Amino acid sequence: MATVSFQHVSKSYGDLEVIPDISLDIHDGEFLVLVGPSGCGKTTTLRMLAGLEEVSKGTIKIDSSNVTRLRPGLRDCAMVFQNYALYPHMSVSNNIAYGMKVRKLDAGEIESRLNNAAELLGLMPLMDRKPKTLSGGQRQRVAIGRAIVRNPKVFLFDEPLSNLDAKLRVEMRTEIRQLQRRLGTTAVYVTHDQTEAMTMADRVVVMNEGRIEQVAEPIELYEKPKNLFVAKFIGAPAMNVFKARIEGNFLNVENTLLPIAGKDVRRLGSSSDEVLLGVRPEHMRASDVQGTLSVTPTALEPLGPHTILIGHCANTRISAQVAPYFTAQVGTACDIPVDMQQVHYFDSKTLERI
């Protein structure tokens, strides 16, 4: 197990700065997930930790050792790639053992580690098979097994589930998380899928354009997003955002007055300032403190336990999570309640949470 520290790390390709300046401490035994849209810098950050990308400025430490300029093989990290990176001509057994043989470990030690990993991952019946005969999930287990036998200080995962189908992704993310808990090894996991991030992480790092927007436990990201970017990125469907004007104890939203919940009155004040109102689709429902918005549906997406209503409220496009048999018709306006106890407020200029 190990701690990891990024200290004012930046990365540039010539004049193009892709990581301006990040500082981040990863705890011993923690499962930390880097998440964000494509091009946000999460994979570059992971590759700098692995030693596959050079750091332009700053320092990376594993425990108390400065590894910034160490080559990858000396960092005691094991990486699981998106494309598995298995040798097609080798058996499962040889794929897992290859790195240990290259490092010239004792034959008895290789056999012991190989068997332990195979037992842990349920690979014993597959040890003589070639990768082309394996399913996607089995190949991913082999790639993880190859990482486990190294007994690394840090596991690195670069979007390891993106090539799997939806059902297998759910199964594998549970398996990876349970495995990490059993081993107790520090893990850094990169994904663009916020559902993976929320269900797997001890803490989540939300990145945007090379910057860290927020580092927090999953539930805190959902309930207390630091800014509008985090609020809209976390949650599916994404949060609805309305321009609103404070009028006493009410919000004027698209010329409709919504009551401000008592707990929010003091922090918003009674001025006529404009704010941004954030409402998650799942919070468009009846409650003790509610308002109602007139919405014209453009699509209804039944999902079994609920239906996603997509439509427009005046000039704002919205999504609402409504009951399965909610009576609405495309093109005909209907009233949608808003749970005002659950809404979020953001400064219209800084986009920071109020």
N, C-alpha and C positions, 0 to 999 in steps of 0.2 A: 504494500500500500504506500501511497505517497501524496504529498501536496504538490500543487502546480501553481506557479505564479507568473503572470504576464505583467511586466513593469514598463509602462509607457512604450509599448511595442507598436511599430508602424511598418508598413510595407509599401514600397513604390516600385513600379516598373518604369524606369527612366523618369520622365516628368509626370507620369500618371500615378497619383497616390491612391491606393485602393483601401488601405487601412490607415487612417490618419493618426490615431493614438489611442490604444486600448490598454487598460489596466484591469486585471481580473485575478482573483484568488480562488482556487479550486480546492475544496477540503479533502482531507484524507478519507478515502473510501466512498466519496461522493459520486453519484451518477449525475453529471452535468450535461445538459442538452443545449447546443447552439442552434437557434432557429431563426429563420428570416426568409425573405423572398430571394429569388435567384439573383446572384450578383451582389449580395449584401456583404460578402467577405467571410462567411462562416467556414467554408472549406479552406480558404487561404489561411485562416487562423489555425485550423486544425493541422494543416500541412506545415506551418511554421513550427508548431509544437513537435511534430514528427521529425522535423529536420529535412523535409522534402522541399521546402521553400526557405530561402535565406531571409533573415530579419534585416530590414533596412536600418532601423534604430530600435533601441530598447533592449530589455533583458528578459529571457525566459529561464525560470528555475524549476527544477524538479527536486523536491525536498529542499535542501540548502545548496544544491549544486547548480552552478550556472551552466546550462546546456546550450546557450545561444549559438555557439559556433561549433558544437560537437556534430559529427556526422551521425546519420540516423541510427546506425547499428550500435552506437555507444550510449544512447539515451534511455535504454531500458523501457521502450514503448513498443506495443504490438498493435498493428493496424489491421482492421477489417475493412476491405474495400467494397465499393458498390457493385463491381463486376466479379467479385469472388477471387479473381486472379489465381485460379487453380491450374496446375500443370495437367493438360489433357491426356498425356501419355502415361501418367503415374496413377497408381491406385490411391484410394483414400488413405491407406496406411502410410504410403510413401509421401503423399502430399503433406500430411501432418508432421511427419518425422523429418522432412527434408532440411528444414532450417537447423534442427538439432544436429544432424549429420554434418552439415557445413561447418558448424561451430565445434565439431569433433568432440561432442559429449560422449561419455562412456556408454557402451552398448546397453548395459543394464539400466542406466538412468534413462536412456531413450525409450526403452521398452516400458519402464514404469510410468513415465509421463504419458506415453502414447496410450497405454491401457486406461489410465485414470481419465484422460480426456474423452476417450471413446465411450467409457462407461457413463461419464457425466452427461454426454450429449446424445446417448442412445445410438452410437455409430457402430457398435460391435458387429452387427450383421452385414455391414456395408464395407468393411475394411479392405476387401479384395476387389471392389468394383472401381471402374473408371468414372471420372466426373460426368461424361456424356450419358451415363446410364442413371444418373441421379436426378431427382426433382430439384426445383429451385430452393426449397426449404432445406433439403439434404445438403446441397452444395454450400448453402450458407452456414450450416452446422460444421461442415468440414473446414471452412475458412475460419470460423470461430475457434475450432479445435486447434488449428495451426497457431492461432494467437495464444491460446491457453497454455500450451506446452512450453512456451517461453518463460512462464512465470514472471510476467512483466510488472513493473511498478504501475504502469498506466495502460489501460485499453483505449484505443482510438477507433471510432466507428464513423465511416464516411458514407452516409445515406445507404446503409446496408440492406434496407428492405425495399428500395424503390423499384427493383426489378420483379418483385413478387406480386401475385394477385391479392385482391383486397382481403379475402378470408385468411390467406397465409400470412399476410402482414400482421393481422391481429394476433395470430397464434405466435409468430416469431417475436413480436415485441414483448409479449408476456414471458416467453422463454428467455430472451436476452436479459430482461430485468431480473427475473428470478435467479438466473445464473450469476449475474453480477452481485446480487445480495449474498449468495452462498460463498462466492470467492472473496468478497469484501474488497475487491480491487477498485481503485479509482478509475472512473470511466468518463471519457469525453465523447459525446455523440452528436453528429451533425445531421440535421434533417430540414427539409422545407415544409414538412407536414406538421402542422401545429397540434394535431390530434396525437401523433407520436410523442411530441414534446410534452404535452400535458399529462399523458398517461404514464410516461416512463421516468420522468425526471425527478430528482430531489430538488434541483433548482433549474430554472430555464433562463438562458441568456437570449434576449431578443435583439437581433442586429438589423441595422438599416444603413446602407451606403457606407459600410466599414466602421460604423459607430455602434457602441453598445447603448441601446435605448433604455433597457431595464434588466436587472438581474433579480429574480424573486422565485419563491415557490409557486407552483402552478396555480393554486387557488388565489394567491395574492395578485397574480397577473390578471386573472379573470375579474376579481372583485375590485381591485384598486390599481388599474392601469395608470402608469405614470403620465402618459400623454396620449394624444389622439391616435398616433401611429400604432402603439401597442394595443390600444382599445379596439381598433379596427382589425388588427392582424389576428388577435386571439379571439376565437369564437367562430362558429360556422352554423348558419350564414353570418356574415359580418355584421357588426353593430350598425344600426341606422343612426345617421347624424343629421340634426336639424339646426338651422339658424333660429335663435330664439331671443326675445327681448323680455327683460324682467319688468313686470308691471305690478308693483306691490307684492302680494303673495301669490302671484300668478305668472306663468310664462306665456307669452304670445308666440305661438308656433303656427305659421301659415294662417294667420288671422283667426286662430282658435286658442282660447284660453285654457291652459292646463294648470291645476293647483300644484303649488310647490309643497312638498312634504315638509312637515314641521322641522325635521332634523336638518333640512337644507336651507331653511329661511335665513338663519343667522349668517352662515358662511357666504351666501349669495348677496346678502344685503337687500335693500329696497330701492336701489337705483334703477335707472332705465337702461343700464348697459346691455349690450348684446353679448350673448354667450352661445356656446355650442352645446346642444343637448344630445347626449348619446343614449340610445335605447336598444338593448339587445332584442332580437326577434322573439326569444323565449320569454321576455318580460312584457310583451304586448298582450296583456291578459287582465281580467278583472281582479281588483284588490281593494283594500280598505281605503287607500288614497289613490284615486285613479282619475285620469282624464280620458277623453275620447277623441280620436282623429278620424276624419272622413278619408277613406282610402278607396281608390278605384283599382280593382285587381286587373292585372294583365296576364297572370298565369297562376294556376293552382297545382301544387306538386304533392300528391298524397304519398306519405311515407309509412303508413300503418298506424303507429301510435299518435301521430300528429300529421298535419298538413302544412306545408310552407306556402304562404300566400305572398305573391310578388305583385307589387303595384305601385301606384303613385299617390302621394298626398300632396296636392297642389303641384309644386315644382320639384318635389323631393321623391326620389325612388326609394322604396322601402321593401323589407322582407319582414313577415310576421309569422310566428309559429302558432298556428291556431288548432282547435280541436279537429279530429278526423272528419267529422260531419258538419263542420262549420258551414252555415248557409251563406254562400257568396257565389256570384256569377261574374265571369270575366266581362269587363266593360261597364258594370253596374256598381255605383258607389255603395260602400257599406261602412258601418262604424266599427272601429277597432279600439279596444280599451288599452290604456297604457298604465302599467304599474309604476306610479310615481315614487314609490319607496325604493325602487331598484335602478333608477336612472343615474346617469353620470353627467357631470358638467365639466366643460373645458373652456379655457380662455380663448376667445376668438382670434387673438393676435399671436400669442405664444404657442397655442395648442396644448399647453400643459393642463393637467388635471387641477380643477379648483377644489 
